[in-house]
Amino acid sequence: MASCSRSTHPVPPHYSFGFWLTSILLFTASTTPTTKGCVEGEGDALLAFKTGLLGGPSSLLSSWRGRVDCCRWSGVVCDNRTGRVVELNLNPDYLNNETSIGGEIRPSLLLLTHLERLDLSYNDFGGIQVPKILGSLTELTYLDLSSSNFSGAIPPQLGNLSSLRYLDLNSYGLSTDGLHWLSRLSSLIYLDMGGVNLSMASRDWLHSVNMLSSLEELHLPDCGLTDLPSSLSHVNLTALATLDLYGNLFNSTFPNWLWKLHNLSYLDLSFSMFHGAIPAGIGNLTGLRELYLDHNSLSGPIPIEIGKLSNLTVLSLSNNSLEGTMSELHFANLTKLSELDLSENSLVVSVDYNWVPPFQLRSIKLKSCKLGPAFPRWLRSQNSIEDLDMSNTSIEDSSDNFIIYILSTLLIIIYQGQFHAPLAI
């Protein structure tokens, strides 16, 4: 398993129109009184399910009482026409309760034959295995078991959930020796298996994932993956917008198929032992908004093609062995850039004295890059800076202008600056 910590990069919520529409419909169902009330038998099934729960169900599920319409119980959503239970959400935050639940998942859950959404996230099930019976809830479109202290092997029966569009198994206690079952989830749009031990599934993970042609978000950080094929006979992941492979053990150059994912807006390959050069093919990903390639062993110059990423807001290339010169051409089209991190490389940032950047940066980290000896004049055009690190950048400017500029910005951080002038207010 990868030893690095979970990614702190802010993964943007990328929801399809289908998810948005589903949320609206469920909100309507949960706020519109049911005309038929709870279907006979489903309330009893929920009460039987409750008897298997431990921890805080007495307060968390205090509304679950036999004489009360189950459609009015906390965490239960019914279809407002049929009275059938279509959603069960026991996430403590959703229930406005600080107490998590645990225990066991009773088979009575299977009596909810129209259940479409099941959320058991952020609870504590004490390290039990994910129940195989969940694979029999064939109407499910949404399943979230993340951060709920399940452990052991993921049951391949989850592959029976052919209608599933959202699957979140993010957990550091789960494992699997193969992902063949995943390829049967042809409707899947969102998949998060962050922290799941996939080291034994490393050989076939990409083959299985590549069969999910509808997939828009893929999160596999800290999964202990080692194999990353350099090519694919056919790339099916054309809808993929988010790819998070942070903290794996690839020890590889970048694969050629990566540059064919033209719909990508978020790419995180940091802390994953990539080496070699950044290929010019990165310029094909023109929809990218956030790019994290930091903390690898990348070398060589930054390709000029990175300047084609006109939608980029975050560029993080720190802690590599990159070298060469970055000029105005690298930045010419990056009009939306707000965060730039080139620190801990051997890069030279050399631009024309009168160059005015096309962007307004909020965060600038250039530690150990060569900027000097004069203070970069272009920096004076940046009026939104909140975070600035220019330590060890060979700046020897002794003028007061740049000192006044530094002191006038918000929340500026300067570490060990080599400025040959006293800082005075």
C-alpha positions as CSV (number, residue, x, y, z in Angstrom):
1,M,0.0,0.0,0.0
2,A,1.1,3.5,-0.6
3,S,2.6,5.1,2.4
4,C,1.6,8.7,1.6
5,S,-1.4,10.4,3.2
6,R,-4.7,11.0,1.5
7,S,-4.7,13.7,-1.1
8,T,-5.4,17.2,0.2
9,H,-6.1,18.6,-3.3
10,P,-9.7,19.9,-3.4
11,V,-11.5,17.6,-5.7
12,P,-14.2,19.6,-7.4
13,P,-17.7,18.1,-7.2
14,H,-18.4,17.1,-10.8
15,Y,-22.0,15.9,-11.1
16,S,-23.7,15.1,-14.3
17,F,-27.1,16.5,-15.3
18,G,-28.5,13.1,-14.4
19,F,-27.3,13.4,-10.8
20,W,-28.6,16.9,-10.6
21,L,-32.0,15.8,-11.9
22,T,-32.1,12.9,-9.5
23,S,-31.3,15.1,-6.5
24,I,-34.2,17.5,-7.5
25,L,-36.6,14.6,-7.8
26,L,-35.5,13.1,-4.5
27,F,-35.8,16.5,-2.8
28,T,-39.3,16.8,-4.1
29,A,-40.1,13.3,-2.9
30,S,-38.8,14.0,0.6
31,T,-40.6,17.3,1.0
32,T,-43.9,16.4,-0.6
33,P,-46.3,14.5,1.6
34,T,-47.0,11.0,0.3
35,T,-50.5,10.4,-0.8
36,K,-50.6,6.7,0.0
37,G,-48.3,6.5,3.0
38,C,-45.8,3.7,3.8
39,V,-46.5,0.5,1.9
40,E,-47.5,-2.4,4.1
41,G,-44.5,-4.5,5.1
42,E,-41.8,-2.0,4.3
43,G,-42.1,-0.3,7.7
44,D,-41.8,-3.7,9.3
45,A,-38.7,-4.4,7.2
46,L,-37.1,-1.2,8.3
47,L,-37.8,-2.0,12.0
48,A,-36.3,-5.4,11.6
49,F,-33.3,-3.7,10.0
50,K,-33.0,-1.4,12.9
51,T,-32.8,-4.2,15.4
52,G,-29.4,-5.2,14.0
53,L,-28.0,-1.7,14.5
54,L,-25.8,-0.8,17.4
55,G,-24.4,2.4,18.8
56,G,-26.8,5.3,18.7
57,P,-29.9,4.1,16.9
58,S,-32.1,4.8,19.9
59,S,-31.5,8.6,19.4
60,L,-30.4,8.6,15.8
61,L,-33.5,6.7,14.6
62,S,-35.9,7.7,17.4
63,S,-38.5,8.5,14.8
64,W,-38.6,4.9,13.6
65,R,-41.7,3.8,15.5
66,G,-44.3,1.2,14.5
67,R,-47.3,3.5,14.7
68,V,-45.7,6.3,12.6
69,D,-45.8,6.3,8.8
70,C,-42.3,5.1,7.8
71,C,-42.2,7.7,5.0
72,R,-41.9,10.2,7.8
73,W,-39.0,8.5,9.5
74,S,-35.6,10.1,9.6
75,G,-33.4,9.1,6.7
76,V,-36.3,7.5,4.8
77,V,-37.6,8.8,1.5
78,C,-40.6,7.4,-0.2
79,D,-42.0,7.8,-3.7
80,N,-44.8,10.4,-3.3
81,R,-47.1,8.4,-5.6
82,T,-46.6,4.8,-4.6
83,G,-45.4,5.1,-1.0
84,R,-42.5,2.8,-1.8
85,V,-39.2,3.4,0.1
86,V,-36.8,4.6,-2.6
87,E,-34.0,6.0,-0.4
88,L,-32.4,5.2,2.9
89,N,-29.8,7.7,4.1
90,L,-28.2,7.0,7.4
91,N,-25.2,9.4,7.1
92,P,-25.0,11.1,10.5
93,D,-24.6,14.5,8.9
94,Y,-27.7,14.0,6.8
95,L,-29.6,13.1,10.0
96,N,-28.1,16.1,11.9
97,N,-26.7,13.7,14.5
98,E,-23.2,13.4,15.8
99,T,-23.7,9.7,16.7
100,S,-22.8,7.1,14.2
101,I,-24.5,3.7,13.9
102,G,-22.9,0.2,13.7
103,G,-23.9,-3.4,14.1
104,E,-25.0,-5.6,11.2
105,I,-27.0,-5.2,8.0
106,R,-30.0,-7.4,8.4
107,P,-31.5,-9.3,5.3
108,S,-34.8,-7.6,5.9
109,L,-33.3,-4.7,3.9
110,L,-34.0,-6.9,0.8
111,L,-37.7,-6.4,1.3
112,L,-37.3,-2.8,0.1
113,T,-37.6,-3.9,-3.5
114,H,-37.8,-0.4,-4.9
115,L,-34.8,1.0,-3.0
116,E,-32.8,3.2,-5.4
117,R,-30.4,5.0,-3.0
118,L,-28.5,3.6,0.0
119,D,-26.1,5.8,2.0
120,L,-24.4,4.3,5.1
121,S,-21.4,6.5,4.9
122,Y,-19.5,7.9,8.0
123,N,-20.7,5.3,10.4
124,D,-18.8,2.6,12.3
125,F,-19.6,-1.0,11.5
126,G,-16.7,-2.3,13.6
127,G,-14.7,-3.8,10.7
128,I,-17.3,-6.3,9.4
129,Q,-17.3,-7.2,5.8
130,V,-19.5,-5.5,3.3
131,P,-22.6,-7.8,3.2
132,K,-23.0,-9.9,0.1
133,I,-26.8,-9.3,0.2
134,L,-26.3,-5.7,-1.0
135,G,-25.7,-7.2,-4.4
136,S,-29.3,-8.3,-4.4
137,L,-30.7,-4.7,-4.2
138,T,-30.8,-4.6,-8.0
139,E,-32.8,-1.3,-8.2
140,L,-29.9,0.6,-6.6
141,T,-28.6,3.6,-8.6
142,Y,-26.6,5.0,-5.7
143,L,-24.5,3.2,-3.0
144,D,-22.2,5.0,-0.5
145,L,-20.4,2.9,2.1
146,S,-17.4,5.2,2.5
147,S,-15.7,5.8,5.8
148,S,-17.9,3.4,7.7
149,N,-15.3,0.9,9.0
150,F,-16.1,-2.0,6.7
151,S,-13.1,-4.3,6.1
152,G,-12.1,-7.4,4.3
153,A,-12.8,-8.4,0.7
154,I,-15.3,-6.4,-1.4
155,P,-18.0,-8.9,-2.4
156,P,-18.1,-9.4,-6.2
157,Q,-21.9,-9.6,-5.9
158,L,-21.8,-5.8,-6.1
159,G,-21.3,-6.4,-9.8
160,N,-25.0,-7.5,-10.0
161,L,-26.1,-3.9,-9.4
162,S,-26.3,-3.1,-13.1
163,S,-28.4,0.1,-12.6
164,L,-25.8,1.6,-10.3
165,R,-24.6,5.1,-11.3
166,Y,-22.8,6.1,-8.1
167,L,-20.5,3.9,-6.1
168,D,-18.4,5.1,-3.2
169,L,-16.3,2.5,-1.3
170,N,-13.6,4.9,0.0
171,S,-12.1,3.1,2.9
172,Y,-8.6,2.0,4.2
173,G,-10.0,-1.4,5.4
174,L,-11.3,-2.9,2.2
175,S,-9.4,-5.0,-0.4
176,T,-10.0,-7.0,-3.5
177,D,-8.0,-9.4,-5.6
178,G,-9.7,-8.4,-8.8
179,L,-12.0,-5.9,-10.4
180,H,-13.7,-8.1,-12.9
181,W,-17.0,-7.6,-11.2
182,L,-16.7,-3.8,-11.8
183,S,-17.0,-4.2,-15.6
184,R,-20.6,-5.3,-15.2
185,L,-21.6,-1.9,-13.8
186,S,-22.1,-0.4,-17.3
187,S,-24.2,2.5,-16.1
188,L,-21.6,3.8,-13.6
189,I,-20.9,7.5,-13.7
190,Y,-19.0,8.0,-10.4
191,L,-16.5,5.6,-8.7
192,D,-14.5,6.2,-5.6
193,M,-12.4,3.4,-4.2
194,G,-9.8,5.6,-2.5
195,G,-7.7,3.8,0.1
196,V,-9.0,0.3,-0.9
197,N,-6.1,-2.1,-1.2
198,L,-5.9,-2.9,-4.9
199,S,-2.4,-4.3,-4.9
200,M,-3.6,-7.8,-5.8
201,A,-5.8,-6.3,-8.6
202,S,-3.1,-4.2,-10.0
203,R,-2.7,-6.2,-13.2
204,D,-6.3,-5.9,-14.5
205,W,-7.6,-2.7,-12.9
206,L,-7.3,-0.6,-16.0
207,H,-8.9,-3.3,-18.2
208,S,-11.9,-3.4,-16.0
209,V,-12.2,0.3,-15.5
210,N,-11.8,0.9,-19.3
211,M,-15.0,-1.0,-19.9
212,L,-17.0,1.7,-18.0
213,S,-17.8,4.0,-21.0
214,S,-20.2,6.2,-19.0
215,L,-17.7,6.9,-16.2
216,E,-17.2,10.6,-15.5
217,E,-15.3,10.5,-12.2
218,L,-12.7,8.0,-11.1
219,H,-11.0,8.3,-7.7
220,L,-8.4,5.6,-6.9
221,P,-5.9,7.4,-4.5
222,D,-3.7,5.5,-2.1
223,C,-4.7,2.1,-3.6
224,G,-1.3,0.5,-3.8
225,L,-1.5,0.2,-7.6
226,T,1.7,-0.7,-9.4
227,D,0.8,-1.6,-12.9
228,L,0.0,1.1,-15.5
229,P,-0.1,-0.1,-19.1
230,S,1.5,2.4,-21.5
231,S,-1.1,1.8,-24.2
232,L,-4.7,0.6,-24.6
233,S,-6.1,-1.0,-27.8
234,H,-9.2,1.1,-27.4
235,V,-9.9,4.0,-25.0
236,N,-13.5,3.8,-23.8
237,L,-13.1,6.4,-21.0
238,T,-14.0,9.3,-23.3
239,A,-16.6,10.7,-20.8
240,L,-14.1,10.9,-18.0
241,A,-13.8,14.4,-16.5
242,T,-12.0,13.6,-13.2
243,L,-9.1,11.2,-12.8
244,D,-7.5,10.9,-9.3
245,L,-4.6,8.4,-9.0
246,Y,-2.8,10.2,-6.2
247,G,-0.4,8.3,-4.0
248,N,0.1,5.1,-6.0
249,L,3.3,3.2,-6.8
250,F,3.4,3.2,-10.6
251,N,7.2,3.9,-11.0
252,S,6.4,4.6,-14.7
253,T,6.5,7.2,-17.4
254,F,3.1,8.7,-18.4
255,P,1.0,6.3,-20.5
256,N,0.1,7.3,-24.1
257,W,-3.6,6.7,-23.6
258,L,-3.8,9.5,-21.0
259,W,-3.6,12.2,-23.7
260,K,-6.7,10.8,-25.4
261,L,-9.0,11.6,-22.4
262,H,-10.1,14.9,-24.0
263,N,-12.9,15.5,-21.6
264,L,-10.7,15.7,-18.5
265,S,-11.1,18.8,-16.3
266,Y,-9.3,17.4,-13.2
267,L,-6.1,15.3,-13.2
268,D,-4.2,14.3,-10.1
269,L,-1.1,12.0,-10.6
270,S,0.9,13.4,-7.7
271,F,2.9,11.2,-5.2
272,S,2.8,8.3,-7.7
273,M,6.4,7.7,-8.6
274,F,6.1,8.9,-12.2
275,H,9.4,9.7,-13.9
276,G,10.7,10.9,-17.2
277,A,9.6,14.0,-19.2
278,I,6.2,15.6,-19.4
279,P,5.1,14.8,-22.9
280,A,3.9,17.4,-25.4
281,G,0.7,15.4,-25.6
282,I,-0.5,17.2,-22.4
283,G,-1.5,20.0,-24.7
284,N,-4.4,17.8,-26.0
285,L,-6.2,18.1,-22.6
286,T,-7.5,21.5,-23.3
287,G,-10.4,21.1,-20.9
288,L,-8.2,20.7,-17.9
289,R,-8.9,23.1,-15.0
290,E,-6.7,21.5,-12.3
291,L,-3.4,19.6,-12.9
292,Y,-1.4,18.0,-10.1
293,L,1.9,16.3,-11.1
294,D,3.8,17.3,-7.9
295,H,6.0,15.0,-5.8
296,N,7.1,12.7,-8.5
297,S,10.5,12.3,-10.3
298,L,9.7,14.1,-13.5
299,S,12.7,15.6,-15.4
300,G,13.5,17.7,-18.4
301,P,11.9,20.9,-19.5
302,I,8.2,21.8,-19.2
303,P,6.8,21.5,-22.7
304,I,5.6,24.7,-24.4
305,E,2.3,22.9,-25.1
306,I,1.2,23.4,-21.5
307,G,0.3,26.9,-22.7
308,K,-2.6,25.4,-24.6
309,L,-4.5,24.6,-21.4
310,S,-6.5,27.8,-21.5
311,N,-9.0,26.6,-18.9
312,L,-6.3,25.8,-16.3
313,T,-6.9,27.3,-12.8
314,V,-4.4,25.2,-10.8
315,L,-0.9,24.1,-12.0
316,S,1.1,22.1,-9.5
317,L,4.5,20.7,-10.6
318,S,6.4,21.1,-7.4
319,N,9.0,18.7,-5.9
320,N,10.3,17.1,-9.2
321,S,13.5,17.4,-11.1
322,L,12.3,19.6,-13.8
323,E,14.8,22.0,-15.4
324,G,15.1,24.4,-18.3
325,T,13.4,27.8,-18.9
326,M,9.8,28.9,-18.6
327,S,9.0,32.0,-20.7
328,E,5.9,34.0,-21.6
329,L,5.0,31.4,-24.1
330,H,4.3,28.9,-21.4
331,F,1.8,31.3,-19.8
332,A,0.4,33.2,-22.8
333,N,-3.1,31.5,-22.8
334,L,-3.4,30.7,-19.1
335,T,-5.9,33.5,-18.5
336,K,-7.8,31.7,-15.7
337,L,-4.8,30.5,-13.7
338,S,-5.1,31.3,-10.0
339,E,-2.6,28.9,-8.3
340,L,0.9,28.2,-9.6
341,D,3.4,25.9,-7.8
342,L,6.7,25.3,-9.5
343,S,8.7,25.0,-6.2
344,E,11.6,22.6,-5.5
345,N,12.6,22.3,-9.2
346,S,15.6,23.6,-11.1
347,L,13.6,25.9,-13.3
348,V,14.5,29.3,-14.6
349,V,11.5,31.7,-15.0
350,S,12.7,34.2,-17.6
351,V,10.2,36.7,-19.1
352,D,10.4,40.1,-20.7
353,Y,10.9,43.0,-18.3
354,N,7.7,44.6,-19.4
355,W,5.6,41.4,-19.6
356,V,2.2,41.6,-18.0
357,P,0.7,38.2,-17.2
358,P,-2.8,37.4,-18.5
359,F,-3.9,36.0,-15.1
360,Q,-4.4,37.1,-11.5
361,L,-2.7,34.6,-9.2
362,R,-4.0,33.9,-5.7
363,S,-1.1,31.5,-4.8
364,I,2.4,31.7,-6.1
365,K,5.0,29.2,-5.0
366,L,8.4,29.4,-6.8
367,K,10.7,28.2,-4.1
368,S,14.2,27.2,-5.5
369,C,13.3,28.4,-9.0
370,K,15.7,31.0,-10.4
371,L,14.0,34.4,-10.7
372,G,16.7,36.9,-9.9
373,P,18.8,38.8,-9.5
374,A,16.1,41.5,-10.0
375,F,12.7,41.3,-8.3
376,P,10.2,40.1,-11.0
377,R,8.4,43.2,-12.3
378,W,5.4,41.2,-13.5
379,L,4.6,40.3,-9.9
380,R,3.5,43.9,-9.3
381,S,0.5,43.3,-11.5
382,Q,-0.8,40.5,-9.2
383,N,-3.3,42.1,-6.9
384,S,-5.0,39.0,-5.4
385,I,-2.1,37.2,-3.8
386,E,-2.8,35.4,-0.5
387,D,0.1,32.9,-0.5
388,L,3.6,33.7,-1.8
389,D,6.8,31.6,-1.4
390,M,9.8,33.0,-3.2
391,S,12.5,31.6,-1.0
392,N,15.9,30.6,-2.5
393,T,15.1,32.2,-5.8
394,S,18.4,34.1,-6.2
395,I,16.8,37.6,-5.9
396,E,19.3,40.2,-4.8
397,D,17.2,43.3,-5.4
398,S,17.8,46.1,-2.8
399,S,15.1,48.5,-3.9
400,D,12.3,49.5,-1.6
401,N,9.6,49.2,-4.2
402,F,9.3,45.4,-4.0
403,I,9.4,45.6,-0.2
404,I,6.4,47.9,-0.2
405,Y,4.7,45.6,-2.6
406,I,5.3,42.6,-0.5
407,L,4.0,44.3,2.7
408,S,0.9,45.5,1.0
409,T,-0.4,42.0,-0.1
410,L,-2.7,39.9,2.0
411,L,-1.5,36.9,4.1
412,I,1.9,36.9,2.4
413,I,4.3,34.1,3.4
414,I,8.0,34.5,2.6
415,Y,10.4,31.9,3.9
416,Q,14.1,32.5,4.1
417,G,14.2,35.1,1.4
418,Q,17.6,36.1,0.0
419,F,16.8,39.8,-0.1
420,H,19.9,41.9,0.4
421,A,18.0,44.8,2.0
422,P,16.5,45.2,5.5
423,L,12.7,44.6,5.7
424,A,11.3,47.9,7.0
425,I,7.7,49.1,7.2
